[in-house]
Amino acid sequence: MDLFAVFQGIIKAGPTVLLPLIIFALAMFFRVPFGKALHSSLVVGAAFIGLKVIIEFMAKNLGPATKAMVAEMGVHLNVIDMGFGTVAAIGWSSPLVPAIVLGIMLLNVVLLVLNKTNTLSVDIWNYHHGLSMGAFVYLDTGNPVLAVSAGLFTALVMLKMSDWASPLISNYYKIEGVTIPALHALMNLPIVAPLNLLLDRIPGIRDIDFNMKTLQKWMGPLGQPLVIGLILGAGIGLCAGYSGYKSLGLGINMAAAMLLLPKMTGLFVEGLKPISARAKEITGKKLKGRKIFIGLDPAILFGDPAVITTALLMVPILIVMAILLPSNNFLPFADLGALPYKVAMCVAVTNGNIFRSLLLCTTAFVPYFYFGTWTGAMVTAAAQAAGLGDTIPEGMMISSFTGTTMPITYGIYRAFTGNWMVLVPCLVAACVVGWYLIDRKVIPNLKIIKDHNEA
């Protein structure tokens, strides 16, 4: 049997098919009655389809506006952001797919059994972070053992960071029993969490709490999420040089996303409730009160208006950063439509403070531009090797806000493709120290966590 072909077939079915099947299997494992298990899995599947449709709708509308905005500003950079989908396709096209996917699954089970993680990841699509890292290392070194090791190390980091995310998701987003094992959504967490504690110590800045409630208080009816979506969408249209009518159309589309995303998130929570309740009951008895969190796609967090507001405001900020940062050649484009993934955990860390979220996200994104610039040639070569050469604009190199553009994955890539016998142990030591400091000193001291624990 060709394992690679089997895995390719499973993935081609898509997450909208896989997720309901996995949720149904989980429900049966936790002994949820058949009728409830079937209903829950179908509701979760429907909610996921709804989320994806709305996110694709946003990307479809923001993509051309972003392209027009870049042209309007006269920006000419030679490493273009082709989106996380391109990097994921590189990962899923690798001949190492069976080894890395099975390795990640086994790693997750072993960590759960050893009580080294509380995350049970059912989000197989987002294994692409480990797969793409394996593909990049394999392309560079030709060593399958190093490549698989790099992929599994990436997954290990992702699972540990998922544990940090779970209390933030519970306390801020009010979604119990889940986490988000997706590195592109988690990557900014170890950057913004310590910086947020630093902002707590700066007089003046620490007192600014600009959130959705503040907006509604100051702006009255104009501060409602629907209207905020309209204003921000129309503003992006005007910056892109759109006509008044076209800008208004973009604004209405963003307002629609603001309205519909919370409804899909609500369906997600409704579908997961029976499973979460049974999982909590069983793990409480069998594992002495230990909590197990189901790892799902980060799209479940997009129902919060502060996430979409922050993401829309970051669009022009990132384009201006691309222009102003010295020696940068990386041009944000396709992933601008997927910014909610990147900002969601930052919004949770700041407890919905949009002012802080913008400040922290702007800071966190600085290294992305340089890592994207430095690894553009390698990502382009990997895309060509995966048969994606036709998607690359003539005379350009490609990258994205995922892959080796993220700080931790850039470090993993350099460690496994350089003098790995020296660099990999250094990387492991740095991750252990970083994990200890953030796990023990940073996450427990975040205001949203402390306030919940003291309540």
C-alpha positions in Angstrom: 0.0 0.0 0.0 1.3 3.5 -0.9 1.1 5.3 2.4 1.9 8.6 0.7 -1.1 8.2 -1.6 -3.3 7.3 1.3 -2.4 10.4 3.2 -2.8 12.6 0.1 -6.3 11.1 -0.4 -7.2 11.8 3.2 -6.0 15.4 3.0 -7.7 16.0 -0.3 -11.0 15.2 1.5 -10.4 18.4 3.3 -10.9 19.5 6.9 -14.6 20.1 6.4 -14.9 16.3 5.9 -12.2 15.2 8.4 -13.3 17.4 11.3 -16.9 16.0 11.7 -15.5 12.4 11.4 -12.8 13.1 14.0 -15.3 14.9 16.4 -17.8 11.9 16.0 -15.0 9.4 16.8 -14.0 11.5 19.9 -17.6 11.7 21.0 -18.0 7.9 20.8 -14.7 7.5 22.6 -16.0 9.6 25.4 -19.2 7.6 25.4 -21.5 10.4 24.3 -24.9 8.8 23.2 -25.0 8.1 19.5 -27.7 10.6 18.6 -25.9 13.4 20.5 -22.6 12.4 19.0 -24.0 12.5 15.5 -25.7 15.9 16.1 -22.6 17.4 17.7 -20.2 16.3 14.9 -22.6 17.7 12.2 -23.0 21.0 14.0 -19.3 21.4 14.4 -18.8 20.5 10.8 -21.4 23.0 9.7 -19.9 25.7 11.9 -16.5 25.0 10.5 -17.7 25.3 7.0 -19.5 28.6 7.9 -16.3 30.0 9.4 -14.2 29.0 6.4 -16.7 30.5 4.0 -16.7 33.8 5.8 -12.9 33.9 6.2 -12.4 33.1 2.5 -15.0 35.8 1.8 -12.9 38.3 3.8 -9.7 37.2 2.1 -11.3 37.5 -1.4 -12.4 41.1 -0.6 -9.2 42.2 1.2 -6.8 40.6 -1.3 -7.5 43.0 -4.3 -7.8 46.0 -1.9 -4.4 45.2 -0.4 -2.9 44.8 -3.9 -4.4 48.1 -4.9 -3.1 49.8 -1.7 0.4 48.5 -2.4 0.2 49.9 -6.0 -1.2 53.2 -4.7 1.8 53.5 -2.3 4.3 52.6 -5.1 5.9 49.7 -3.1 8.3 47.5 -5.1 9.7 44.6 -3.1 10.9 41.3 -4.6 9.7 38.7 -2.0 6.0 38.5 -2.1 3.7 36.9 0.6 1.8 34.1 -1.3 -0.1 33.0 1.8 0.1 30.2 4.3 -1.8 27.9 1.8 1.3 27.9 -0.5 3.6 26.9 2.4 1.1 24.3 3.6 1.0 22.8 0.0 4.8 22.5 0.1 4.6 20.6 3.3 1.8 18.2 2.2 3.6 17.5 -1.1 6.7 16.2 0.7 7.6 12.5 0.4 8.1 12.6 4.2 4.4 13.2 4.9 3.6 9.6 6.3 6.6 9.6 8.6 6.0 13.1 10.0 2.2 12.8 10.3 2.4 9.5 12.1 5.3 10.9 14.2 3.2 13.9 15.3 0.3 11.7 16.2 2.5 9.4 18.3 4.3 12.3 19.9 1.0 13.8 21.0 -0.2 10.5 22.5 3.2 10.0 24.3 3.2 13.5 25.7 -0.4 13.0 26.9 0.4 9.7 28.6 3.5 11.2 30.3 1.5 14.3 31.4 3.8 16.6 29.4 0.9 18.2 27.5 -2.9 18.6 28.0 -3.6 19.1 24.3 -5.2 16.4 22.2 -4.9 17.7 18.7 -7.5 16.8 16.2 -6.6 19.6 13.8 -4.7 17.4 11.3 -4.6 20.1 8.6 -2.4 22.3 10.8 0.2 19.6 10.9 1.4 21.5 7.9 3.8 23.5 10.1 5.8 20.4 11.0 5.5 19.1 7.4 6.7 22.3 5.8 9.6 22.5 8.2 10.5 18.9 7.3 10.2 19.7 3.6 12.5 22.8 3.9 15.2 20.9 5.9 15.0 18.0 3.5 15.4 20.3 0.5 18.5 21.9 2.1 20.2 18.9 3.6 18.9 15.8 1.7 18.9 14.1 5.1 15.4 12.5 5.9 16.3 11.8 9.5 17.2 15.5 10.2 14.1 16.6 8.2 11.7 14.4 10.2 13.4 15.4 13.5 12.9 19.1 12.5 9.2 18.4 11.8 8.6 16.7 15.1 10.5 19.3 17.0 8.2 22.0 15.4 5.2 19.9 16.5 6.6 19.6 20.0 6.9 23.4 20.3 3.4 23.8 18.9 1.9 21.4 21.5 3.6 23.0 24.4 2.4 26.5 23.3 -1.1 25.1 22.9 -1.1 24.5 26.6 -0.4 28.2 27.3 -3.3 29.1 25.0 -6.0 27.0 26.7 -6.5 29.3 29.8 -6.6 32.4 27.6 -9.2 30.8 25.3 -11.3 29.8 28.3 -11.0 33.1 30.2 -11.2 35.6 27.4 -13.2 33.8 24.6 -15.3 31.8 27.0 -14.8 28.6 25.1 -14.2 25.8 27.5 -12.2 22.6 26.9 -10.4 23.6 23.7 -7.1 25.0 22.5 -5.5 25.8 19.1 -2.5 23.7 18.1 -1.6 25.9 15.0 1.8 27.5 15.1 0.8 30.5 12.9 -1.8 31.4 15.6 0.4 30.7 18.6 3.7 32.1 17.4 3.2 35.7 18.7 2.1 34.4 22.1 5.6 34.0 23.7 6.5 37.5 22.2 3.5 39.5 23.2 2.9 38.0 26.7 6.2 39.2 28.2 5.8 42.6 26.4 2.3 42.9 27.9 3.7 42.5 31.4 6.2 45.2 30.5 3.5 47.6 29.4 1.8 47.0 32.8 4.8 48.7 34.4 4.8 51.8 32.1 2.9 54.8 33.6 0.4 56.3 31.2 0.4 53.4 28.7 -0.7 50.9 31.4 -3.9 53.0 32.0 -5.0 53.0 28.3 -7.8 50.5 27.9 -9.2 51.0 24.4 -11.6 48.0 23.8 -14.9 47.4 22.0 -16.9 48.6 25.0 -14.9 51.8 25.1 -15.6 52.3 21.4 -19.3 51.8 21.9 -19.2 54.2 24.9 -17.4 56.9 23.0 -19.0 56.5 19.6 -22.5 55.4 20.6 -24.3 53.6 17.7 -21.1 54.1 15.6 -19.2 51.9 18.0 -21.1 48.8 17.3 -19.1 45.9 15.7 -21.2 46.1 12.5 -20.4 49.8 12.1 -16.8 49.4 13.0 -16.5 46.8 10.2 -18.1 49.2 7.8 -15.8 52.1 8.8 -12.6 50.0 8.7 -13.5 48.2 5.4 -14.4 51.5 3.7 -11.2 53.1 5.0 -9.1 50.3 3.6 -10.9 50.8 0.3 -10.2 54.5 0.2 -6.5 53.9 1.0 -6.5 51.5 -1.9 -7.8 54.3 -4.2 -11.2 52.7 -4.6 -14.2 54.9 -5.6 -16.6 55.9 -2.9 -19.1 53.3 -3.9 -16.5 50.5 -4.1 -15.1 51.5 -0.8 -18.6 51.4 0.7 -19.1 47.9 -0.8 -15.9 46.7 0.9 -17.1 48.2 4.2 -20.4 46.5 4.0 -18.7 43.2 3.3 -16.5 43.6 6.4 -19.5 44.5 8.4 -21.2 41.3 7.3 -18.1 39.3 8.5 -18.3 41.1 11.9 -22.0 40.0 12.2 -21.7 36.4 10.9 -18.4 35.2 12.6 -19.8 35.3 16.1 -22.8 33.2 15.0 -20.6 30.5 13.5 -18.4 30.5 16.7 -21.6 30.1 18.8 -22.5 27.0 16.7 -19.0 25.6 17.2 -19.4 25.9 21.0 -22.8 24.4 20.9 -21.6 21.4 19.0 -18.6 20.8 21.3 -20.6 21.1 24.6 -21.7 17.5 25.0 -18.2 16.2 24.2 -16.5 18.7 26.5 -18.8 17.8 29.3 -18.2 14.0 28.9 -14.5 14.5 28.5 -14.3 16.6 31.7 -16.3 14.0 33.6 -14.3 11.0 32.4 -10.8 12.6 32.7 -11.8 14.0 36.1 -12.4 10.4 37.3 -9.7 8.6 35.4 -6.9 11.3 35.5 -7.5 12.7 39.0 -9.0 16.0 37.9 -6.6 16.6 35.0 -8.0 18.6 32.1 -7.6 17.5 28.5 -8.1 20.2 25.8 -9.3 19.3 22.3 -7.0 21.1 19.8 -9.1 22.8 17.0 -8.6 25.3 14.2 -8.0 28.9 15.4 -11.0 30.0 13.4 -13.1 29.2 16.4 -11.8 32.5 18.0 -12.9 34.8 15.3 -16.3 35.6 16.7 -14.8 38.3 18.9 -15.2 41.7 17.3 -11.9 42.9 18.8 -10.0 40.2 16.8 -11.5 41.4 13.4 -11.0 45.1 14.4 -7.4 44.5 15.3 -6.8 42.5 12.1 -8.3 45.1 9.8 -6.3 47.9 11.5 -3.1 45.9 11.1 -3.4 45.7 7.3 -2.2 49.3 6.5 0.2 49.1 9.4 2.0 46.1 8.0 2.2 47.7 4.5 3.7 50.8 6.0 6.2 48.7 8.0 7.2 46.9 4.7 8.1 50.3 3.3 9.9 51.8 6.3 11.9 48.8 7.7 15.5 49.1 6.3 16.8 46.3 4.2 13.4 44.6 4.0 12.3 43.0 0.7 9.3 41.1 2.0 5.9 42.4 0.8 2.8 41.4 2.8 0.0 40.3 0.5 -2.0 37.1 0.7 -1.8 36.5 4.4 -3.2 39.9 5.2 -6.6 38.3 4.6 -5.7 35.8 7.3 -4.5 38.2 9.9 -7.2 37.2 12.5 -5.2 34.0 12.9 -2.1 36.0 13.9 -3.7 38.5 16.2 -6.3 36.4 18.1 -4.0 35.3 20.9 -2.6 38.8 21.2 -6.1 40.1 21.7 -6.7 37.5 24.4 -3.4 38.4 26.2 -4.5 42.1 26.4 -8.0 41.1 27.4 -9.5 42.8 24.3 -7.5 46.0 24.6 -7.2 47.0 21.0 -4.6 49.8 21.7 -2.2 47.3 23.3 -3.0 44.6 20.7 -1.9 47.0 17.9 1.2 48.0 19.8 2.2 44.5 20.6 1.4 43.0 17.2 3.3 45.8 15.4 6.4 44.9 17.6 6.0 41.2 17.2 5.8 41.3 13.4 9.1 43.2 12.9 11.3 40.0 12.7 8.8 38.4 10.2 9.9 40.8 7.5 13.6 40.0 7.9 13.1 36.2 8.1 10.8 36.4 5.1 13.5 38.3 3.2 16.3 36.0 4.2 14.5 32.7 3.4 12.6 33.9 0.3 15.0 32.1 -2.1 14.8 28.8 -0.2 10.9 28.9 0.0 10.8 29.7 -3.8 13.0 26.7 -4.5 10.9 24.5 -2.3 7.7 25.7 -4.1 9.3 24.9 -7.5 10.4 21.4 -6.3 6.8 20.8 -5.1 5.5 21.6 -8.6 4.1 25.0 -7.6 6.4 27.0 -9.9 3.5 28.3 -12.0 2.1 30.2 -9.0 5.2 32.3 -8.6 5.0 35.8 -10.2 7.7 36.4 -12.8 10.9 37.9 -11.4 9.8 37.5 -7.8 10.5 35.2 -4.9 7.9 34.0 -2.5 7.3 33.5 1.2 4.4 34.0 3.7 3.8 34.9 7.3 4.1 31.2 8.2 6.9 28.7 7.3 10.4 30.0 8.1 9.2 33.6 8.5 8.1 33.0 12.1 10.8 33.5 14.8 10.8 30.0 16.3 10.6 28.2 12.9 13.3 30.3 11.5 15.5 29.2 14.5 14.5 25.6 13.9 15.4 25.8 10.2 18.8 27.4 10.9 19.6 24.9 13.6 18.8 21.8 11.6 20.4 23.0 8.3 23.6 24.5 9.9 26.1 22.8 12.2 23.2 20.8 13.7 25.4 18.9 16.3 26.1 22.3 17.9 23.1 24.3 17.0 20.3 21.8 17.8 21.4 21.3 21.4 21.6 25.1 21.8 18.1 25.5 20.3 16.8 22.8 22.7 18.4 24.6 25.7 17.0 28.0 24.6 13.5 26.5 24.2 13.7 24.8 27.6 14.7 28.1 29.3 12.2 30.1 27.4 9.4 27.5 28.2 10.2 27.6 31.9 10.2 31.4 32.1 7.0 31.9 30.1 5.2 28.9 31.7 6.1 29.8 35.3 6.8 33.6 35.3 4.8 35.1 32.4 1.5 33.3 31.7 0.4 33.0 35.4 1.1 36.8 35.9 -1.0 38.0 32.9 -3.9 40.1 34.3 -6.6 38.0 32.6 -5.2 34.8 34.2 -4.5 36.3 37.7 -8.0 37.9 37.9 -9.6 34.6 36.9 -7.6 32.6 39.5 -8.3 35.1 42.3 -12.1 35.2 41.5 
